[in-house]
Amino acid sequence: KERESKQQRREARLRYLLNKLDNAESFVRNEFGNYLGCCERVKERGNETVWLVPHCKQLEHWRIRCLSSLPDENGFTIQLENEHKQFLGIEDGIVTTSLSTADEYKNDANYQWIMEPNDESHYEGRVTWFSFHIKNAKTGKFLSSTENCFPDCFIDLKDEPVDWSIGTSRVTLMVIGGGNRGFTYARYSGENPDLARVVGLVDPKDYRKEVFRMHKRIGAGLNEEYMLSDWRELVLLGRVTDAVVITTPDRLHAEIAVNCSQLNYHLLLEKPMATTQQDCQDIVRSVKENNCILAVCHVLRYTPYSRKIKELIDSKVIGDIINIQHLEPVGFYHFAHSYVRGNWRNTKESSFSLLAKSCHDIDWIRWIMGKKCTDTSSFGSLRHFRNDQKPEGAGSRCLSCDVESTCPYSAKSIYLHLVEKMGHTGWPVDVIVDCEPTVESVTKALEEGPYGRCVYECDNDVVDNQVVNLQFEDGSTASFSMVAFTEELCVRKTKIFGSKGEIEGDGEYQIKHFDFLTQKTKIHSPDPIESVRTSLTNHGYGDYFIIKDFVEAVANNDQAMILSGPDETLESHLMVFAAEASRVDKKVVSLDW
């Protein structure tokens, strides 16, 4: 649950600290002079300055010396070193579990704290939880330890002020839809003000506008004239920026995209492109007629992991592709949140599961295969989240349910406990309220809103499991499975079988290649991205690279710089529509190109 929410937690924690303490700004460098990021100076204690230091690099082992306590319970100030005893900086933190017997040694210079990542605690180069081990610095004897502490202080954003009046070469953006995805892409401009500037936001919710204004860098670049509530207001203004970022509900994509392209806006369009085949075709026709750049957010194409697989396939290390097996494990609580209680639960209000959730994957298969699909078949159903599966004694709402404590889909567990026990206010908690998430606001949302409903009494109709079979023009095949009931959250697994070898990918870090001739296995990793300093790390850094490539494409007026442009995206969307038609009509569907 930490994976998609760390940034919101960090920002909420930063706002809290800055409200309490004096703040200033500075750059942080290590002892070798290497730039580590821009940080907030939150308080000066005599000659000592306490810093909030961003994550610097992947740290396999952190050694820390406790310097002093913050005013908060369980607070500490630490000096960070890596396993080579290289100084990394000073950091303030709050741990969300008690340090128990370790507390008594906190301010004693004779003792050293060692902070180590727990098993499976890394996520894209970071430690998401850790253990403290306390030992006597002189004798080396370990005295105590505590486990499963969560860092709540690592700030990735570069928050030094920006003079937006300087320079005119940066790409200007309007964000249409200020939710999680819109704010994610907007943060790119905050981190790269020399390349892009968000000028305005279109969103009916005032709270979302305030979130944009509160961001030090994004807020400073906004023009209040362009803080709008309806996309039609933007159309009436004409073309006021170079491009628009469309992250609205799926069913609104087509009308907004067509109208904006007619005004010659370049488009970054969240997937799916649209919810009907005709609307997708209309978007492609309009952007081509008006010479607009279109990038659809099929972020899986843009990850270093995917690009490494594509590089291996194109180099023919496994010969010709014969078959691809691809799995998307959605995650049990993620599916309950988004596709049972949430915005994508109902086909009429949004779209079917394969389009809303897995058009990513069908597009990825098509891109890796590099050939046109000729035939498809599919099966799937709403197997579990139905009223006839409701446990005996269950109520209509989780907060008043007698069997809530035995239900893995409890809204109390998914939302309320995150706020109460961890102080977590990011995804998915921030989705269910239109204000700052608190115990009170989340409780009210669960009492009155859709996210507090029993998962067996919702108006959901999208499938919770589906398989898709694809045949391509040279006779090669692929199979795709989407399933809701998994521990892992959207970390895809893939096997690719070729005429000279096979490739197996874990979805994130490791790609195994077995060669039939030598009968040896070689491990490949994505190309390193150590130079990238960004908070846009979700989807394996796909969020970062798609907005980066889009901004560069707009700056150079070059559609060829986009991996997910109009033609390739339309083709993979038509595959999705055909697969769903096969599932509904129970027959094989051929695609006529």
Secondary structure, DSSP 8 states (H G I E B T S, - for coil): --TTTHHHHHHHHHHHHHHHS--EEEEEE-TT--EEEEEEEEEEETTEEEEE----S--S-EEEEEEE--SSTTEEEEEEE-TT--EEEEEEEE-SS--GGGGGGTT-TTEEEEEEE-TT-EETTEE--EEEEEEETTT--EEEEEEEE--------------TTS-S-SEEEEEE--SHHHHHHHHHHHH-TTTEEEEEEE-S-HHHHHHHHHSHHHHHH--GGGEES-HHHHHHH---SSEEEE-S-GGGHHHHHHHHHHTT-EEEE-SSS-SSHHHHHHHHHHHHHTT--EEE--GGGGSHHHHHHHHHHHTTTT-SEEEEEEEEE--HHHHIIIIISSTTS-TTTS--HHHHTTHHHHHHHHHHH-S-EEEEEEEEE--SSSGGG--TT--SBGGG-TTGGG-TT-HIIIIIHHHHHH---STTGGGS-SS---HHHHHHHHHHSGGGB-TTSS---S-SEEEEEEEETTS-EEEEEEES--SS-S--EEEEEESSEEEEE-SSS-EEEEETTTTEEEEE-----TT---S--TTTTHHHHHHHHHHHHHHHT-GGG-SS-HHHHHHHHHHHHHHHHHHHHTS-EE---
